[in-house]
């Protein structure tokens, strides 16, 4: 079974680099452009792990993680902060 990774970053370059590296490693990758979008994608995709930036517009990585952790369905999903 292929694992799904959600990447949340406002930098298109960083999203593209993560996409290429993770797809080459066999992961399915879904992307979001900031924390607000990340929470929307999170509820649609149910990823196995999340990689997020901290400094982003609309909602930063801290707000995204707080929103994610406030939902019991995602309280155990690992989060990597890449900033």
Secondary structure, 3 states (H helix, E strand, C coil): CCCEEEEECCCHHHHHHHHHHHHHCCCEEEEECCHHHHHHHHHHHCCCEEEECCCCCCCCHHHHHHHHHCCHHHCCCEEEECC
